[in-house]
Amino acid sequence: MSTPTAPRRIGTFFPPTDATNLDALIDLSKFLDHHDEPAALLGPDGEQIPLPPEVYRTLTQIVEAMRAHRVVVVAPVDQKLSTQEAADYLGISRPTLIKLLESGKIPYETVDGSRHRRVELGDLLDYQSQRTVERRRALQALVAGAEESGLYDVPAEDYHEAIRTARHEIAEERKG
């Protein structure tokens, strides 16, 4: 019989603000800057255990972020988020997220016996990666089209004049 596991929570860690802990963070950051190889963890009783490379790299990234006064969030990719949490993570409105869920662009599951939906953090990360790739492709297509049309050969002053003309025409239409 397996023991039930406690629900996993997203851990949010703020950089220290008091001088003593801030100094300790800076010292740790400097130490990590001078060591490329994984270190060992030293217990209060003097016992040592080597850190796996993945844990060492993660620790280094966390310390770097906190030294830059950024908040760090640690969460498993299978963490289930409410639709509001998922929307906040993506920086979109909840209704927009619901449209993405219902269109099948982001997988979700419903909570038994309710209308509430849950989204895995990993699925949000996948969606973000996919959107990044799509945006890069679209930008590359725009650049290629501009190059083919010779737009990069037009002097910048011509662009500025075209913008001024377009703004003037729009203003005239509004007065209309």
Sequence and secondary structure as in RCSB ss.txt:
>XXXX:A:sequence
MSTPTAPRRIGTFFPPTDATNLDALIDLSKFLDHHDEPAALLGPDGEQIPLPPEVYRTLTQIVEAMRAHRVVVVA
PVDQKLSTQEAADYLGISRPTLIKLLESGKIPYETVDGSRHRRVELGDLLDYQSQRTVERRRALQALVAGAEESG
LYDVPAEDYHEAIRTARHEIAEERKG
>XXXX:A:secstr
          EEE    SHHHHHHHHHHHHHHHT  S  EEE TTS EEE  HHHHHHHHHHHHHHHTT  EEE 
 TT EEEHHHHHHHHTS HHHHHHHHHTTSS  EE TTSS EEEEHHHHHHHHHHHHHHHHHHHHHHHHHHHHTT
GGGS HHHHHHHHHHHHHHHHHHHH 
